[in-house]
Amino acid sequence: MGGSLDIDEVMALLGTTRLGFSLAGIPPARIEILLRVSGLDFDLSLKRARVEEQDGVSLFVLHPHDQIRNKRASGREKDLLDVKTLVRLHGEPPEED
């Protein structure tokens, strides 16, 4: 396989849809591949993300401030609990950065 894949090709490889996500592995070593994330601007989040190498694959990892924004936007109780820890470790995200 050469060249770039478009989003539909990536989703087909992951076995998911535009509204879904894909899981790989078993907790605690599980990776979630999200195709949409609430509360974030994709381009800005991508610029702030760090790149991690895992088995020769580059993975983009959200900046902690973007994790906070996303978890707040989800509104789920377990995510709101995570927000408290993330804020304690990384501080409140700026209004716009």
C-alpha positions in Angstrom: 0.0 0.0 0.0 1.6 3.3 -1.1 0.7 6.9 -0.8 -1.9 8.5 1.5 -5.2 7.1 2.6 -8.4 9.2 2.7 -10.7 9.1 5.7 -13.0 6.6 4.1 -10.1 4.2 3.4 -8.9 4.6 7.0 -12.4 3.9 8.3 -12.7 0.8 6.2 -9.3 -0.5 7.5 -10.5 0.2 11.1 -13.9 -1.4 10.5 -15.7 1.7 11.7 -18.0 4.5 10.4 -17.6 8.3 10.3 -19.6 8.6 13.6 -17.7 5.8 15.3 -14.4 4.8 16.8 -12.2 1.8 16.9 -10.6 -0.1 19.8 -7.4 -2.1 19.7 -6.1 -4.2 22.6 -7.4 -5.0 26.1 -7.3 -2.7 29.1 -5.1 -1.4 30.5 -3.2 -1.6 27.1 -6.0 -0.5 24.9 -5.9 2.2 22.2 -9.0 4.2 21.2 -8.9 5.6 17.7 -11.5 8.4 17.6 -12.8 9.9 14.4 -14.6 12.8 16.0 -13.9 14.5 19.3 -16.3 16.9 20.9 -15.2 20.3 22.1 -12.1 20.6 19.9 -11.0 22.2 16.6 -9.1 19.4 14.8 -6.5 21.6 13.2 -5.6 23.5 16.4 -5.5 20.2 18.4 -3.3 18.6 15.8 -0.8 21.5 16.0 -0.6 21.1 19.8 -0.5 17.3 19.8 2.8 15.4 20.5 3.9 12.5 18.3 4.7 9.2 20.0 6.4 6.3 18.2 4.9 2.9 18.9 6.3 -0.2 17.0 7.3 2.1 14.1 3.9 3.8 14.0 3.6 7.5 14.6 0.7 8.3 17.0 -0.7 11.8 17.7 -1.5 12.3 21.4 -3.7 15.2 22.5 -2.1 18.0 24.5 -3.4 17.8 28.1 -5.3 21.1 27.7 -7.2 19.6 24.7 -7.9 16.4 26.8 -9.5 18.7 29.4 -11.6 20.5 26.8 -12.7 17.2 25.2 -13.6 15.6 28.6 -15.6 18.7 29.7 -17.5 18.7 26.4 -18.4 15.0 26.8 -20.1 15.8 30.1 -19.8 12.1 31.2 -19.3 11.7 35.0 -16.1 9.6 34.5 -14.6 12.2 32.2 -15.4 15.1 34.6 -13.6 13.2 37.3 -10.6 12.9 34.9 -10.8 16.7 34.4 -10.0 17.3 38.1 -6.8 15.2 37.9 -5.7 16.7 34.6 -6.3 20.3 35.8 -4.3 19.5 39.0 -1.4 18.2 36.9 -1.5 20.6 34.0 -3.5 23.6 35.0 -6.6 25.1 33.4 -6.4 25.5 29.6 -6.4 29.1 28.4 -9.6 30.4 26.9 -8.0 30.2 23.5 -4.4 29.1 22.8 
